[in-house]
Amino acid sequence: MRGLLTVGAPAGLDDPASQRAVERPASSPDGLDPATERPASPDGGGAREFDADQAWRLHPQVAVRPESFGALLYHFGTRKLSFLKNRIILAVVQSLADHPDARSALRAAGVEDAALGPYLHALGVLAGSNMLVPVVAEEAP
């Protein structure tokens, strides 16, 4: 099976003149990783890993544009563009906030356990690029 997702670089990063080293602190005073606006890991290695048994939602700065092939996702904060390559992963992404965890959202979209691999990978890539963020306890459905 071909991949379910394509993630593009932030706009302007393909231009060598716009690429500059930027030093960022390991975490901000509020404990968030400045690059991802997610909780910094205790070892200073950035945001935490994707957990399919946790509740997730779209980042508030992400816009979804459904297309015939799936959808475009654009993050206004990071300027990243992602392509969802089928309507099933689109349905999963759009319904994540309505489910207690990512696995439940996948099952509700009709993804069988034997086919979870590519979908979990795609969700992990989206979480890694800050398109998806974990739901904090107060927000959980």
C-alpha positions as CSV (number, residue, x, y, z in Angstrom):
1,M,0.0,0.0,0.0
2,R,1.3,3.5,-0.8
3,G,1.6,6.0,1.9
4,L,-1.5,7.8,3.2
5,L,0.3,11.1,3.8
6,T,2.7,13.6,2.3
7,V,4.2,16.3,4.4
8,G,5.7,19.4,2.8
9,A,8.4,21.7,4.2
10,P,7.4,25.1,5.6
11,A,6.9,27.7,2.9
12,G,10.2,29.4,1.9
13,L,12.5,26.8,3.3
14,D,13.4,25.5,-0.1
15,D,15.1,28.9,-0.8
16,P,18.7,28.7,0.6
17,A,18.8,32.4,1.2
18,S,15.9,32.0,3.7
19,Q,17.6,29.2,5.6
20,R,19.3,30.6,8.7
21,A,20.3,28.9,12.0
22,V,18.0,30.0,14.7
23,E,18.8,29.2,18.3
24,R,15.9,28.3,20.5
25,P,15.8,27.6,24.2
26,A,15.2,24.0,25.2
27,S,11.9,25.0,26.6
28,S,10.0,28.1,27.4
29,P,9.0,29.3,30.9
30,D,5.6,27.6,30.5
31,G,7.3,24.2,29.8
32,L,6.4,24.1,26.1
33,D,8.9,23.2,23.4
34,P,9.1,26.5,21.4
35,A,9.4,24.7,18.1
36,T,6.2,22.7,18.5
37,E,4.2,24.5,21.3
38,R,3.8,21.0,22.9
39,P,5.1,19.9,26.3
40,A,8.9,19.6,26.3
41,S,10.3,16.2,27.1
42,P,12.3,15.9,30.3
43,D,15.5,14.9,28.4
44,G,15.3,18.1,26.3
45,G,14.6,16.1,23.2
46,G,11.5,17.9,22.0
47,A,7.9,16.8,22.1
48,R,6.6,13.4,23.2
49,E,5.9,10.5,20.8
50,F,2.5,9.6,19.3
51,D,0.5,7.3,21.4
52,A,-2.5,5.7,19.6
53,D,-4.2,4.9,23.0
54,Q,-4.3,8.6,23.9
55,A,-6.9,11.3,22.8
56,W,-5.7,13.6,20.0
57,R,-7.2,16.5,18.1
58,L,-6.2,18.9,15.3
59,H,-4.0,21.7,16.4
60,P,-6.1,24.9,16.6
61,Q,-4.0,26.6,13.9
62,V,-4.6,23.8,11.3
63,A,-7.0,24.3,8.5
64,V,-8.5,21.3,6.6
65,R,-9.5,21.5,3.0
66,P,-11.2,18.4,1.7
67,E,-10.3,17.4,-1.9
68,S,-11.2,14.6,-4.2
69,F,-8.0,12.7,-3.3
70,G,-8.4,13.2,0.5
71,A,-7.4,16.6,1.9
72,L,-4.9,19.4,2.4
73,L,-3.9,20.3,5.9
74,Y,-2.2,23.7,6.4
75,H,-0.7,24.7,9.8
76,F,-0.7,28.5,10.0
77,G,1.9,28.5,12.8
78,T,4.5,26.3,11.2
79,R,3.5,27.0,7.6
80,K,3.6,23.3,6.9
81,L,1.4,21.7,4.3
82,S,0.3,18.0,4.5
83,F,-1.6,16.0,2.0
84,L,-4.0,13.3,3.2
85,K,-4.1,10.7,0.4
86,N,-7.5,9.2,1.0
87,R,-10.9,10.0,2.5
88,I,-10.6,7.4,5.3
89,I,-7.6,9.1,6.9
90,L,-9.4,12.4,6.5
91,A,-12.4,11.0,8.3
92,V,-10.2,9.8,11.1
93,V,-8.4,13.1,11.4
94,Q,-11.6,15.1,11.5
95,S,-13.2,12.8,14.1
96,L,-10.2,12.4,16.5
97,A,-11.6,14.9,19.0
98,D,-14.8,13.0,19.2
99,H,-13.1,9.8,20.4
100,P,-11.3,8.8,23.6
101,D,-8.2,7.7,21.6
102,A,-6.8,7.4,18.1
103,R,-7.6,3.6,17.9
104,S,-11.3,4.3,18.6
105,A,-11.3,6.9,15.8
106,L,-9.7,4.4,13.4
107,R,-12.2,1.7,14.3
108,A,-15.2,4.1,13.9
109,A,-13.9,5.0,10.4
110,G,-14.0,1.3,9.5
111,V,-10.2,0.6,9.7
112,E,-9.7,-3.1,10.7
113,D,-7.0,-4.1,13.1
114,A,-5.0,-5.8,10.4
115,A,-4.9,-2.5,8.4
116,L,-3.9,-0.2,11.3
117,G,-0.2,0.1,10.5
118,P,-0.2,2.7,7.7
119,Y,-2.9,4.7,9.4
120,L,-1.0,4.8,12.8
121,H,2.1,5.8,10.9
122,A,0.3,8.6,9.1
123,L,-1.2,9.9,12.4
124,G,2.3,9.7,14.0
125,V,3.8,11.8,11.2
126,L,1.0,14.3,11.7
127,A,1.6,14.5,15.4
128,G,5.3,14.8,14.8
129,S,4.7,17.8,12.5
130,N,2.4,19.4,15.1
131,M,-0.7,19.0,12.9
132,L,-2.2,16.8,15.7
133,V,-1.8,17.5,19.4
134,P,-2.7,15.5,22.4
135,V,-5.9,16.3,24.3
136,V,-5.3,17.5,27.8
137,A,-7.3,15.9,30.6
138,E,-9.7,18.8,30.8
139,E,-10.6,18.6,27.1
140,A,-11.0,14.8,26.9
141,P,-14.4,13.6,25.4
